[in-house]
Amino acid sequence: MRVRESNRNLLLLGTFTLLSVAAAGLVALLDQAPAPANPAPRPAANQASAPNQGLAQTPVRIVGIPFVPNTNPRQR
């Protein structure tokens, strides 16, 4: 049984798609899922949270002028 020339590209595309999906499924089945991370203890809803608990941000040095996008190309 021969495949018509007009249907060869479609057959090739379908075969490639099926093989790709099968390979991705096999890899997904064999890949071990990472262990779930322990969630950080959250404060109760009725307790006020302390500001900046361990979120010390380092100062950032800004060099140059801030970027302003050119929204009107005719005007410079």
Biopython code that builds the backbone (N, CA, C, O; Angstrom):
import numpy as np
from Bio.PDB.StructureBuilder import StructureBuilder

atoms = [
    (1, "MET", "N", (0.839, -1.170, 0.000)),
    (1, "MET", "CA", (0.000, 0.000, 0.000)),
    (1, "MET", "C", (0.889, 1.239, 0.000)),
    (1, "MET", "O", (1.707, 1.425, 0.901)),
    (2, "ARG", "N", (0.729, 2.059, -0.985)),
    (2, "ARG", "CA", (1.541, 3.270, -1.103)),
    (2, "ARG", "C", (0.743, 4.477, -0.649)),
    (2, "ARG", "O", (-0.478, 4.536, -0.794)),
    (3, "VAL", "N", (1.464, 5.430, -0.101)),
    (3, "VAL", "CA", (0.858, 6.689, 0.321)),
    (3, "VAL", "C", (1.015, 7.679, -0.819)),
    (3, "VAL", "O", (2.091, 7.807, -1.401)),
    (4, "ARG", "N", (-0.057, 8.371, -1.128)),
    (4, "ARG", "CA", (0.010, 9.356, -2.202)),
    (4, "ARG", "C", (1.005, 10.449, -1.844)),
    (4, "ARG", "O", (1.249, 10.737, -0.673)),
    (5, "GLU", "N", (1.560, 11.037, -2.865)),
    (5, "GLU", "CA", (2.570, 12.071, -2.643)),
    (5, "GLU", "C", (1.989, 13.273, -1.906)),
    (5, "GLU", "O", (2.692, 13.914, -1.125)),
    (6, "SER", "N", (0.731, 13.583, -2.140)),
    (6, "SER", "CA", (0.116, 14.740, -1.487)),
    (6, "SER", "C", (-0.120, 14.499, 0.003)),
    (6, "SER", "O", (-0.275, 15.455, 0.763)),
    (7, "ASN", "N", (-0.150, 13.236, 0.431)),
    (7, "ASN", "CA", (-0.406, 12.921, 1.835)),
    (7, "ASN", "C", (0.864, 12.591, 2.614)),
    (7, "ASN", "O", (0.796, 12.343, 3.818)),
    (8, "ARG", "N", (2.011, 12.583, 1.956)),
    (8, "ARG", "CA", (3.244, 12.190, 2.645)),
    (8, "ARG", "C", (3.647, 13.188, 3.722)),
    (8, "ARG", "O", (4.086, 12.798, 4.804)),
    (9, "ASN", "N", (3.500, 14.468, 3.427)),
    (9, "ASN", "CA", (3.886, 15.464, 4.422)),
    (9, "ASN", "C", (3.006, 15.371, 5.658)),
    (9, "ASN", "O", (3.491, 15.506, 6.781)),
    (10, "LEU", "N", (1.723, 15.141, 5.457)),
    (10, "LEU", "CA", (0.810, 15.016, 6.584)),
    (10, "LEU", "C", (1.121, 13.752, 7.384)),
    (10, "LEU", "O", (1.063, 13.771, 8.614)),
    (11, "LEU", "N", (1.443, 12.677, 6.713)),
    (11, "LEU", "CA", (1.805, 11.439, 7.393)),
    (11, "LEU", "C", (3.098, 11.619, 8.182)),
    (11, "LEU", "O", (3.206, 11.141, 9.312)),
    (12, "LEU", "N", (4.068, 12.296, 7.603)),
    (12, "LEU", "CA", (5.327, 12.555, 8.292)),
    (12, "LEU", "C", (5.095, 13.428, 9.521)),
    (12, "LEU", "O", (5.659, 13.163, 10.583)),
    (13, "LEU", "N", (4.280, 14.456, 9.389)),
    (13, "LEU", "CA", (3.979, 15.335, 10.514)),
    (13, "LEU", "C", (3.267, 14.574, 11.627)),
    (13, "LEU", "O", (3.604, 14.736, 12.800)),
    (14, "GLY", "N", (2.300, 13.757, 11.278)),
    (14, "GLY", "CA", (1.576, 12.978, 12.280)),
    (14, "GLY", "C", (2.467, 11.980, 12.992)),
    (14, "GLY", "O", (2.372, 11.816, 14.208)),
    (15, "THR", "N", (3.339, 11.307, 12.239)),
    (15, "THR", "CA", (4.260, 10.342, 12.834)),
    (15, "THR", "C", (5.222, 11.027, 13.787)),
    (15, "THR", "O", (5.461, 10.544, 14.894)),
    (16, "PHE", "N", (5.770, 12.145, 13.361)),
    (16, "PHE", "CA", (6.698, 12.886, 14.202)),
    (16, "PHE", "C", (6.009, 13.381, 15.473)),
    (16, "PHE", "O", (6.594, 13.330, 16.554)),
    (17, "THR", "N", (4.777, 13.857, 15.349)),
    (17, "THR", "CA", (4.038, 14.344, 16.511)),
    (17, "THR", "C", (3.773, 13.219, 17.498)),
    (17, "THR", "O", (3.967, 13.392, 18.701)),
    (18, "LEU", "N", (3.334, 12.071, 17.002)),
    (18, "LEU", "CA", (3.057, 10.943, 17.893)),
    (18, "LEU", "C", (4.318, 10.455, 18.593)),
    (18, "LEU", "O", (4.285, 10.153, 19.786)),
    (19, "LEU", "N", (5.424, 10.374, 17.869)),
    (19, "LEU", "CA", (6.672, 9.934, 18.488)),
    (19, "LEU", "C", (7.168, 10.951, 19.513)),
    (19, "LEU", "O", (7.697, 10.569, 20.557)),
    (20, "SER", "N", (7.003, 12.232, 19.228)),
    (20, "SER", "CA", (7.430, 13.266, 20.174)),
    (20, "SER", "C", (6.596, 13.221, 21.450)),
    (20, "SER", "O", (7.132, 13.345, 22.551)),
    (21, "VAL", "N", (5.292, 13.045, 21.299)),
    (21, "VAL", "CA", (4.422, 12.964, 22.472)),
    (21, "VAL", "C", (4.744, 11.711, 23.279)),
    (21, "VAL", "O", (4.744, 11.756, 24.509)),
    (22, "ALA", "N", (5.016, 10.605, 22.613)),
    (22, "ALA", "CA", (5.364, 9.370, 23.316)),
    (22, "ALA", "C", (6.682, 9.531, 24.073)),
    (22, "ALA", "O", (6.798, 9.073, 25.210)),
    (23, "ALA", "N", (7.670, 10.172, 23.460)),
    (23, "ALA", "CA", (8.956, 10.382, 24.126)),
    (23, "ALA", "C", (8.797, 11.313, 25.324)),
    (23, "ALA", "O", (9.382, 11.062, 26.378)),
    (24, "ALA", "N", (8.021, 12.376, 25.181)),
    (24, "ALA", "CA", (7.809, 13.305, 26.294)),
    (24, "ALA", "C", (7.053, 12.622, 27.432)),
    (24, "ALA", "O", (7.353, 12.857, 28.602)),
    (25, "GLY", "N", (6.084, 11.788, 27.103)),
    (25, "GLY", "CA", (5.354, 11.060, 28.130)),
    (25, "GLY", "C", (6.232, 10.071, 28.867)),
    (25, "GLY", "O", (6.112, 9.920, 30.083)),
    (26, "LEU", "N", (7.115, 9.395, 28.146)),
    (26, "LEU", "CA", (8.032, 8.449, 28.771)),
    (26, "LEU", "C", (8.988, 9.164, 29.713)),
    (26, "LEU", "O", (9.247, 8.684, 30.816)),
    (27, "VAL", "N", (9.509, 10.298, 29.290)),
    (27, "VAL", "CA", (10.410, 11.069, 30.150)),
    (27, "VAL", "C", (9.666, 11.572, 31.380)),
    (27, "VAL", "O", (10.222, 11.566, 32.479)),
    (28, "ALA", "N", (8.428, 12.003, 31.218)),
    (28, "ALA", "CA", (7.643, 12.492, 32.354)),
    (28, "ALA", "C", (7.348, 11.370, 33.344)),
    (28, "ALA", "O", (7.314, 11.605, 34.552)),
    (29, "LEU", "N", (7.137, 10.165, 32.848)),
    (29, "LEU", "CA", (6.874, 9.044, 33.749)),
    (29, "LEU", "C", (8.128, 8.607, 34.494)),
    (29, "LEU", "O", (8.052, 8.227, 35.662)),
    (30, "LEU", "N", (9.269, 8.657, 33.837)),
    (30, "LEU", "CA", (10.506, 8.204, 34.458)),
    (30, "LEU", "C", (11.144, 9.262, 35.346)),
    (30, "LEU", "O", (11.948, 8.926, 36.216)),
    (31, "ASP", "N", (10.810, 10.515, 35.150)),
    (31, "ASP", "CA", (11.392, 11.596, 35.932)),
    (31, "ASP", "C", (10.784, 11.596, 37.323)),
    (31, "ASP", "O", (9.563, 11.552, 37.476)),
    (32, "GLN", "N", (11.638, 11.646, 38.334)),
    (32, "GLN", "CA", (11.146, 11.668, 39.700)),
    (32, "GLN", "C", (10.711, 13.080, 40.056)),
    (32, "GLN", "O", (11.401, 14.055, 39.758)),
    (33, "ALA", "N", (9.578, 13.167, 40.686)),
    (33, "ALA", "CA", (9.069, 14.474, 41.104)),
    (33, "ALA", "C", (9.836, 14.928, 42.336)),
    (33, "ALA", "O", (10.116, 14.114, 43.216)),
    (34, "PRO", "N", (10.180, 16.205, 42.422)),
    (34, "PRO", "CA", (10.893, 16.685, 43.606)),
    (34, "PRO", "C", (9.993, 16.627, 44.838)),
    (34, "PRO", "O", (8.769, 16.718, 44.742)),
    (35, "ALA", "N", (10.626, 16.477, 45.987)),
    (35, "ALA", "CA", (9.868, 16.421, 47.228)),
    (35, "ALA", "C", (9.226, 17.774, 47.489)),
    (35, "ALA", "O", (9.840, 18.807, 47.221)),
    (36, "PRO", "N", (8.012, 17.789, 48.003)),
    (36, "PRO", "CA", (7.365, 19.078, 48.271)),
    (36, "PRO", "C", (8.105, 19.826, 49.371)),
    (36, "PRO", "O", (8.517, 19.236, 50.370)),
    (37, "ALA", "N", (8.265, 21.108, 49.181)),
    (37, "ALA", "CA", (8.953, 21.938, 50.165)),
    (37, "ALA", "C", (8.043, 22.160, 51.366)),
    (37, "ALA", "O", (6.820, 22.240, 51.242)),
    (38, "ASN", "N", (8.667, 22.255, 52.514)),
    (38, "ASN", "CA", (7.886, 22.540, 53.714)),
    (38, "ASN", "C", (7.501, 24.010, 53.702)),
    (38, "ASN", "O", (8.373, 24.876, 53.627)),
    (39, "PRO", "N", (6.226, 24.300, 53.774)),
    (39, "PRO", "CA", (5.826, 25.713, 53.760)),
    (39, "PRO", "C", (6.260, 26.398, 55.048)),
    (39, "PRO", "O", (6.246, 25.796, 56.122)),
    (40, "ALA", "N", (6.643, 27.654, 54.929)),
    (40, "ALA", "CA", (7.045, 28.425, 56.101)),
    (40, "ALA", "C", (5.831, 28.629, 56.996)),
    (40, "ALA", "O", (4.718, 28.818, 56.505)),
    (41, "PRO", "N", (6.041, 28.591, 58.297)),
    (41, "PRO", "CA", (4.896, 28.797, 59.191)),
    (41, "PRO", "C", (4.336, 30.203, 59.006)),
    (41, "PRO", "O", (5.066, 31.193, 59.051)),
    (42, "ARG", "N", (3.043, 30.265, 58.800)),
    (42, "ARG", "CA", (2.391, 31.544, 58.565)),
    (42, "ARG", "C", (1.730, 32.011, 59.860)),
    (42, "ARG", "O", (1.202, 31.204, 60.625)),
    (43, "PRO", "N", (1.766, 33.320, 60.096)),
    (43, "PRO", "CA", (1.089, 33.813, 61.302)),
    (43, "PRO", "C", (-0.425, 33.678, 61.153)),
    (43, "PRO", "O", (-0.961, 33.636, 60.046)),
    (44, "ALA", "N", (-1.080, 33.614, 62.274)),
    (44, "ALA", "CA", (-2.535, 33.501, 62.256)),
    (44, "ALA", "C", (-3.134, 34.754, 61.644)),
    (44, "ALA", "O", (-2.500, 35.809, 61.632)),
    (45, "ALA", "N", (-4.346, 34.642, 61.138)),
    (45, "ALA", "CA", (-4.985, 35.754, 60.446)),
    (45, "ALA", "C", (-5.273, 36.923, 61.376)),
    (45, "ALA", "O", (-5.319, 38.070, 60.931)),
    (46, "ASN", "N", (-5.467, 36.646, 62.671)),
    (46, "ASN", "CA", (-5.802, 37.727, 63.591)),
    (46, "ASN", "C", (-4.568, 38.403, 64.181)),
    (46, "ASN", "O", (-4.717, 39.368, 64.930)),
    (47, "GLN", "N", (-3.368, 37.942, 63.878)),
    (47, "GLN", "CA", (-2.145, 38.557, 64.380)),
    (47, "GLN", "C", (-1.607, 39.545, 63.363)),
    (47, "GLN", "O", (-1.654, 39.304, 62.157)),
    (48, "ALA", "N", (-1.097, 40.659, 63.864)),
    (48, "ALA", "CA", (-0.485, 41.653, 62.982)),
    (48, "ALA", "C", (0.922, 41.187, 62.635)),
    (48, "ALA", "O", (1.653, 40.707, 63.501)),
    (49, "SER", "N", (1.295, 41.326, 61.389)),
    (49, "SER", "CA", (2.628, 40.902, 60.981)),
    (49, "SER", "C", (3.623, 42.017, 61.265)),
    (49, "SER", "O", (3.305, 43.198, 61.125)),
    (50, "ALA", "N", (4.813, 41.634, 61.660)),
    (50, "ALA", "CA", (5.868, 42.613, 61.940)),
    (50, "ALA", "C", (6.437, 43.097, 60.612)),
    (50, "ALA", "O", (6.691, 42.283, 59.724)),
    (51, "PRO", "N", (6.643, 44.404, 60.456)),
    (51, "PRO", "CA", (7.182, 44.913, 59.188)),
    (51, "PRO", "C", (8.643, 44.523, 59.002)),
    (51, "PRO", "O", (9.419, 44.516, 59.958)),
    (52, "ASN", "N", (9.005, 44.204, 57.783)),
    (52, "ASN", "CA", (10.383, 43.875, 57.391)),
    (52, "ASN", "C", (10.982, 42.748, 58.212)),
    (52, "ASN", "O", (12.077, 42.903, 58.753)),
    (53, "GLN", "N", (10.317, 41.651, 58.318)),
    (53, "GLN", "CA", (10.888, 40.506, 59.005)),
    (53, "GLN", "C", (11.907, 39.845, 58.100)),
    (53, "GLN", "O", (11.540, 39.068, 57.219)),
    (54, "GLY", "N", (13.164, 40.139, 58.300)),
    (54, "GLY", "CA", (14.225, 39.497, 57.547)),
    (54, "GLY", "C", (14.302, 39.899, 56.089)),
    (54, "GLY", "O", (14.936, 39.194, 55.304)),
    (55, "LEU", "N", (13.695, 40.986, 55.694)),
    (55, "LEU", "CA", (13.727, 41.419, 54.305)),
    (55, "LEU", "C", (14.563, 42.683, 54.176)),
    (55, "LEU", "O", (14.078, 43.709, 53.700)),
    (56, "ALA", "N", (15.803, 42.609, 54.594)),
    (56, "ALA", "CA", (16.681, 43.773, 54.508)),
    (56, "ALA", "C", (17.127, 43.939, 53.064)),
    (56, "ALA", "O", (17.769, 43.054, 52.497)),
    (57, "GLN", "N", (16.787, 45.062, 52.480)),
    (57, "GLN", "CA", (17.171, 45.327, 51.102)),
    (57, "GLN", "C", (18.423, 46.185, 51.091)),
    (57, "GLN", "O", (18.532, 47.166, 51.827)),
    (58, "THR", "N", (19.353, 45.803, 50.253)),
    (58, "THR", "CA", (20.573, 46.589, 50.130)),
    (58, "THR", "C", (20.312, 47.775, 49.217)),
    (58, "THR", "O", (19.554, 47.663, 48.254)),
    (59, "PRO", "N", (20.934, 48.909, 49.512)),
    (59, "PRO", "CA", (20.727, 50.073, 48.652)),
    (59, "PRO", "C", (21.322, 49.835, 47.266)),
    (59, "PRO", "O", (22.332, 49.146, 47.118)),
    (60, "VAL", "N", (20.684, 50.413, 46.261)),
    (60, "VAL", "CA", (21.104, 50.234, 44.880)),
    (60, "VAL", "C", (21.573, 51.568, 44.339)),
    (60, "VAL", "O", (20.919, 52.592, 44.538)),
    (61, "ARG", "N", (22.702, 51.557, 43.658)),
    (61, "ARG", "CA", (23.235, 52.775, 43.063)),
    (61, "ARG", "C", (22.695, 52.897, 41.645)),
    (61, "ARG", "O", (22.849, 51.976, 40.843)),
    (62, "ILE", "N", (22.068, 54.016, 41.331)),
    (62, "ILE", "CA", (21.516, 54.259, 40.003)),
    (62, "ILE", "C", (22.474, 55.167, 39.255)),
    (62, "ILE", "O", (22.816, 56.249, 39.733)),
    (63, "VAL", "N", (22.907, 54.727, 38.081)),
    (63, "VAL", "CA", (23.850, 55.489, 37.276)),
    (63, "VAL", "C", (23.129, 55.979, 36.033)),
    (63, "VAL", "O", (22.513, 55.187, 35.320)),
    (64, "GLY", "N", (23.200, 57.277, 35.765)),
    (64, "GLY", "CA", (22.607, 57.830, 34.559)),
    (64, "GLY", "C", (21.165, 58.243, 34.765)),
    (64, "GLY", "O", (20.608, 58.128, 35.857)),
    (65, "ILE", "N", (20.579, 58.725, 33.686)),
    (65, "ILE", "CA", (19.201, 59.182, 33.750)),
    (65, "ILE", "C", (18.258, 58.000, 33.566)),
    (65, "ILE", "O", (18.637, 57.005, 32.948)),
    (66, "PRO", "N", (17.049, 58.087, 34.086)),
    (66, "PRO", "CA", (16.104, 56.980, 33.899)),
    (66, "PRO", "C", (15.687, 56.854, 32.435)),
    (66, "PRO", "O", (15.643, 57.843, 31.703)),
    (67, "PHE", "N", (15.389, 55.649, 32.029)),
    (67, "PHE", "CA", (14.999, 55.370, 30.653)),
    (67, "PHE", "C", (13.576, 55.849, 30.406)),
    (67, "PHE", "O", (12.662, 55.544, 31.173)),
    (68, "VAL", "N", (13.403, 56.601, 29.330)),
    (68, "VAL", "CA", (12.079, 57.055, 28.913)),
    (68, "VAL", "C", (11.857, 56.541, 27.494)),
    (68, "VAL", "O", (12.587, 56.939, 26.586)),
    (69, "PRO", "N", (10.876, 55.672, 27.275)),
    (69, "PRO", "CA", (10.673, 55.128, 25.933)),
    (69, "PRO", "C", (10.208, 56.210, 24.963)),
    (69, "PRO", "O", (9.467, 57.121, 25.334)),
    (70, "ASN", "N", (10.653, 56.094, 23.726)),
    (70, "ASN", "CA", (10.285, 57.035, 22.680)),
    (70, "ASN", "C", (8.955, 56.583, 22.082)),
    (70, "ASN", "O", (8.920, 55.743, 21.183)),
    (71, "THR", "N", (7.872, 57.146, 22.588)),
    (71, "THR", "CA", (6.554, 56.739, 22.107)),
    (71, "THR", "C", (6.134, 57.490, 20.855)),
    (71, "THR", "O", (5.193, 57.076, 20.177)),
    (72, "ASN", "N", (6.806, 58.576, 20.537)),
    (72, "ASN", "CA", (6.514, 59.345, 19.328)),
    (72, "ASN", "C", (7.807, 59.442, 18.520)),
    (72, "ASN", "O", (8.621, 60.323, 18.796)),
    (73, "PRO", "N", (8.027, 58.571, 17.535)),
    (73, "PRO", "CA", (9.302, 58.540, 16.816)),
    (73, "PRO", "C", (9.620, 59.819, 16.052)),
    (73, "PRO", "O", (10.794, 60.107, 15.820)),
    (74, "ARG", "N", (8.622, 60.589, 15.657)),
    (74, "ARG", "CA", (8.893, 61.810, 14.894)),
    (74, "ARG", "C", (9.441, 62.917, 15.777)),
    (74, "ARG", "O", (10.097, 63.838, 15.290)),
    (75, "GLN", "N", (9.178, 62.829, 17.055)),
    (75, "GLN", "CA", (9.647, 63.860, 17.976)),
    (75, "GLN", "C", (10.899, 63.354, 18.680)),
    (75, "GLN", "O", (10.911, 62.252, 19.228)),
    (76, "ARG", "N", (11.938, 64.156, 18.661)),
    (76, "ARG", "CA", (13.177, 63.755, 19.341)),
    (76, "ARG", "C", (13.489, 64.681, 20.454)),
    (76, "ARG", "O", (14.495, 64.503, 21.141)),
]
sb = StructureBuilder()
sb.init_structure("model")
sb.init_model(0)
sb.init_chain("A")
sb.init_seg("    ")
for serial, (resi, resn, name, xyz) in enumerate(atoms, 1):
    if name == "N":
        sb.init_residue(resn, " ", resi, " ")
    sb.init_atom(name, np.array(xyz, "f"), 0.0, 1.0, " ", f" {name:<3s}", serial, name[0])
structure = sb.get_structure()
